[in-house]
Amino acid sequence: MNGGAYSGLAGLLGAGVTMAGLDGLFLGVVARDFYKSALGPLMRPTPNLAPMLTFYLLYVLFLWVVAVRPCEDWLQAAGRGACVGALAYGTYELTNWSVIAGWPAKLVPVDWAWGTFLTALSAAV
């Protein structure tokens, strides 16, 4: 690691605040009805906070280590973030689609694209 411009606490906090804020807005407001109709009874009325917070903490820490910290500029961070997001969200969606009966196919490309974009943007910030 070269300890680029985004290697400090500001890079970690920037990625975390961006990730949590935009994902909360997207899932809770912008696409709420889409997810609710796609997931039906599988969707909880309110999120289970412990696993949600665990995911965000681990994911943002990994994002910072792999896609933010080693980069010299925001474009490089965004590119690495997009790779992390595509892999993570693709793994989640394709695994669910393959093993959960009734997993909505229409959710796969939407969530996969959102996760890729969100992770790229969070790394760039």
C-alpha positions in Angstrom: 0.0 0.0 0.0 1.3 3.4 -0.9 -0.7 5.4 1.7 -2.4 7.6 -1.0 -4.4 10.8 -0.4 -7.4 8.9 1.0 -5.5 6.7 3.4 -6.5 8.4 6.6 -9.6 8.5 8.8 -11.3 11.0 6.5 -11.3 8.4 3.7 -12.9 5.8 6.0 -15.5 8.2 7.4 -16.3 9.6 4.0 -16.9 6.1 2.6 -19.0 5.1 5.6 -21.2 8.2 5.7 -21.7 8.1 2.0 -22.6 4.4 2.0 -25.0 4.4 4.9 -26.6 7.7 4.0 -27.3 6.9 0.3 -28.2 3.3 0.9 -30.7 4.4 3.6 -32.2 6.9 1.2 -32.4 4.5 -1.7 -33.7 1.5 0.3 -35.9 3.5 2.6 -37.4 6.1 0.3 -36.5 6.0 -3.4 -36.9 2.2 -4.1 -38.8 1.2 -1.0 -42.0 0.3 -2.9 -40.0 -1.7 -5.5 -38.2 -3.8 -2.9 -41.5 -4.2 -0.9 -43.3 -5.5 -4.0 -40.4 -7.7 -5.1 -39.7 -9.3 -1.7 -43.3 -9.4 -0.4 -43.5 -11.2 2.9 -39.7 -11.8 2.9 -39.1 -8.1 3.7 -39.2 -7.1 7.4 -41.3 -4.1 8.4 -38.1 -2.7 10.1 -34.5 -3.8 9.6 -32.8 -6.0 12.1 -30.1 -3.6 13.3 -27.4 -5.9 14.5 -26.7 -7.7 11.2 -27.3 -4.5 9.3 -24.7 -2.6 11.3 -22.3 -5.5 11.2 -22.5 -5.6 7.4 -21.9 -1.8 7.0 -19.0 -1.8 9.4 -17.3 -4.8 7.8 -18.1 -3.8 4.2 -16.9 -0.2 4.6 -13.7 -1.3 6.4 -13.0 -3.7 3.6 -13.8 -1.1 1.0 -11.4 1.4 2.7 -8.6 -1.2 2.8 -9.0 -2.5 -0.7 -10.4 0.4 -2.7 -9.8 3.7 -0.9 -6.5 3.5 1.1 -4.2 2.5 -1.7 -5.4 5.0 -4.2 -3.9 8.3 -5.2 -7.1 9.9 -6.6 -10.8 9.6 -6.5 -11.1 8.0 -10.0 -8.8 5.1 -9.1 -10.8 4.7 -5.8 -14.1 4.8 -7.8 -12.8 2.1 -10.2 -11.7 -0.2 -7.4 -14.9 0.5 -5.5 -17.0 -0.5 -8.5 -15.1 -3.8 -8.7 -15.7 -4.5 -5.0 -19.4 -3.5 -5.3 -19.9 -5.6 -8.4 -18.4 -8.7 -6.8 -20.1 -8.3 -3.4 -23.6 -7.4 -4.7 -23.4 -9.8 -7.6 -22.4 -12.6 -5.2 -25.3 -11.8 -2.9 -27.9 -11.5 -5.7 -26.8 -14.5 -7.8 -26.6 -16.7 -4.7 -30.0 -15.7 -3.4 -31.5 -16.2 -6.9 -30.0 -19.7 -7.2 -31.0 -21.0 -3.7 -34.0 -19.1 -2.5 -37.3 -20.4 -4.1 -39.2 -17.4 -5.5 -36.3 -14.9 -5.3 -37.5 -12.2 -7.7 -35.4 -12.1 -10.9 -36.3 -8.4 -11.4 -34.5 -7.6 -8.2 -31.1 -9.0 -9.4 -30.0 -6.4 -11.9 -31.5 -3.5 -9.9 -29.7 -4.4 -6.7 -26.5 -5.5 -8.4 -26.3 -2.2 -10.3 -27.2 -0.1 -7.3 -24.6 -1.9 -5.1 -21.9 -1.4 -7.8 -22.7 2.3 -8.2 -23.1 2.9 -4.4 -19.8 1.2 -3.6 -17.9 3.1 -6.4 -19.3 6.4 -5.2 -18.6 5.7 -1.6 -15.0 4.8 -2.4 -14.6 8.0 -4.5 -15.9 10.3 -1.7 
